[in-house]
Amino acid sequence: MPDPVLLFHGLGRGAASMRPMARALARAGYAPTVVGYPSTRHPIGTLVERFVAPEVDRLLDGGAERVHFVTHSLGGILVRALAAARFDAGKPLPDGSRAVLLAPPNGGSPVAETLGPTAAARFWPGPALGDLGLGPASVPRGLGPVRGVEAGVIAGTRRIVPSGRFFHGSHDGLVSVASAFDVAGLADTAVVARSHALLMRAPDVIALTLAFLATGRFRSDAA
């Protein structure tokens, strides 16, 4: 039975953004499922409860020996939250479950911190943006170290969005490398010269993802 892989897109994106990655996973012998979810309508806790947890339960109840994940941006925070909640409840994901997180704002986002409280952001991109800030209410900063899943992070450094005023150091236009790597417990990290919006479609990112799911490590020449 091929290992299942759940794919979760980022904030304001849709399932179509993850389909090139899903096709590559299928060619490599995995059983991918792209999960579309209303990222702009709910806070992070609700998204985890309604859209992430049921997919994981479905696979485990169906006899999956392990569950893998490939996520983009916000999707990585959802999976971290789910894995941590299961771990803390004494129901961890099965051993060998791995997650590749593409540009997750693990350390919070200065863009979210600035725009999250605005009236416009309450309509689009919605309440989850406010959960990704830098302050005490930041969900990713409050999750603690990665637990319950073997996780690797790929961060980008190509900037096509004019958001440099929000960042110090390398970033992909929306998430800095420092924020993506700002969490304890990662199994491996990699940096690629790709923009935030297109990370999941890049051939080098797909190759790194397949390597991590197979071995728990990215290639040594990933940077």
Residue pairs with C-beta under 8 A, 6 or more apart in sequence:
1 31
1 63
1 64
1 65
2 29
2 30
2 31
3 30
3 31
3 64
3 65
3 66
3 67
3 68
3 213
4 30
4 31
4 32
4 33
4 59
4 64
4 67
4 68
5 22
5 25
5 30
5 31
5 32
5 33
5 67
5 68
5 69
5 70
5 213
6 32
6 33
6 35
6 52
6 55
6 56
6 59
6 67
6 68
6 69
6 70
6 79
7 18
7 21
7 22
7 25
7 32
7 33
7 34
7 35
7 69
7 70
7 71
7 75
8 18
8 35
8 37
8 52
8 69
8 70
8 71
8 72
8 74
8 75
8 76
8 78
8 79
9 15
9 17
9 18
9 34
9 36
9 37
9 39
9 71
9 72
9 73
9 75
9 200
10 17
10 39
10 71
10 72
10 73
10 74
10 75
10 103
11 39
11 40
11 73
11 74
11 125
11 126
11 128
11 129
11 132
12 39
12 40
12 124
12 125
13 39
13 72
13 73
14 36
15 34
15 35
15 36
17 72
17 200
17 201
18 34
18 70
18 72
18 200
19 34
20 200
20 201
20 206
21 32
21 70
21 200
21 201
21 206
21 209
22 32
22 33
22 34
24 206
24 209
24 210
25 32
25 70
25 209
25 210
25 213
26 32
28 210
30 68
30 213
32 70
33 55
35 51
35 52
35 55
37 47
37 50
37 51
37 52
38 47
38 51
39 47
39 74
39 125
39 126
39 128
40 124
40 125
40 126
40 128
41 126
41 127
42 50
42 126
42 127
42 128
43 127
43 128
43 130
43 131
44 74
44 77
44 78
44 81
44 128
44 131
44 132
44 139
45 81
45 139
47 78
47 128
48 78
48 81
48 82
48 85
51 78
52 78
52 79
52 81
52 82
53 82
56 67
56 82
56 86
56 93
59 67
60 67
60 94
64 94
65 94
65 96
66 93
66 94
66 95
66 96
66 97
66 98
67 93
67 94
67 97
68 97
68 98
68 99
68 213
69 79
69 97
69 98
69 99
69 100
69 101
69 149
70 99
70 100
70 102
70 200
70 209
70 213
71 78
71 79
71 99
71 100
71 101
71 102
71 104
72 102
72 103
72 199
72 200
73 102
73 103
73 104
73 105
73 174
73 175
73 196
74 104
74 105
74 128
74 132
75 101
75 104
76 99
76 101
76 102
76 103
76 104
76 106
76 153
77 104
77 105
77 106
77 132
77 139
77 140
77 143
79 99
79 101
79 149
80 99
80 101
80 104
80 106
80 140
80 143
80 146
80 149
80 151
80 183
81 139
81 143
83 92
83 93
83 97
83 99
83 146
83 147
83 148
83 149
83 151
84 143
84 144
84 146
84 147
84 148
86 92
86 93
86 148
87 93
87 147
87 148
88 147
92 148
93 148
93 149
96 150
97 149
97 150
98 149
98 150
98 151
98 152
98 187
98 212
98 213
98 216
99 149
99 150
99 151
99 152
100 151
100 152
100 153
100 154
100 208
100 209
100 212
100 213
101 151
101 152
101 153
101 154
101 180
102 153
102 154
102 199
102 200
102 205
102 209
103 154
103 155
103 156
103 172
103 174
103 175
103 180
103 196
103 199
104 140
104 153
104 175
104 180
105 112
105 132
105 140
105 175
105 179
105 180
106 140
106 141
106 153
106 179
106 180
106 181
106 182
106 183
107 134
107 140
107 141
107 176
107 178
107 179
107 180
107 181
107 182
107 183
108 132
108 133
108 134
108 135
108 138
108 140
108 141
108 179
109 132
109 133
109 134
109 174
109 175
109 179
110 134
110 166
110 167
111 163
111 166
111 174
112 129
112 130
112 131
112 132
112 133
112 134
113 133
113 134
113 135
114 166
115 121
115 129
116 129
116 130
116 131
116 132
116 133
117 130
121 129
121 130
130 137
131 137
131 138
131 139
132 138
132 139
132 140
134 141
136 142
140 183
143 183
144 184
145 183
145 184
145 185
146 183
146 184
146 185
146 186
147 185
150 187
150 216
151 185
151 186
151 187
152 186
152 187
152 188
152 189
152 190
152 212
152 216
152 217
152 218
153 180
153 181
153 183
153 186
153 188
153 189
153 190
154 180
154 189
154 190
154 191
154 192
154 199
154 205
154 208
154 209
154 218
154 222
155 170
155 172
155 175
155 176
155 177
155 180
155 181
155 189
155 190
155 191
155 192
156 171
156 172
156 173
156 175
156 177
156 191
156 192
156 193
156 194
156 195
156 196
156 199
157 170
157 171
157 172
157 177
157 191
157 192
157 193
157 194
158 172
158 173
158 193
158 194
158 195
159 171
159 172
159 173
159 195
160 173
160 195
160 197
161 173
161 174
161 195
161 196
161 197
163 171
163 173
163 174
164 171
167 176
168 176
168 178
169 176
169 177
169 178
170 176
170 177
170 178
170 191
171 177
172 194
172 195
172 196
172 199
173 195
173 196
173 197
174 196
174 197
175 196
177 191
180 189
181 189
187 212
187 216
187 217
188 212
188 216
188 217
188 218
189 218
190 208
190 218
190 219
190 222
190 223
191 222
191 223
192 199
192 202
192 204
192 205
192 208
192 222
194 202
194 204
194 205
199 205
207 219
208 218
208 219
208 222
211 217
211 218
211 219
212 218
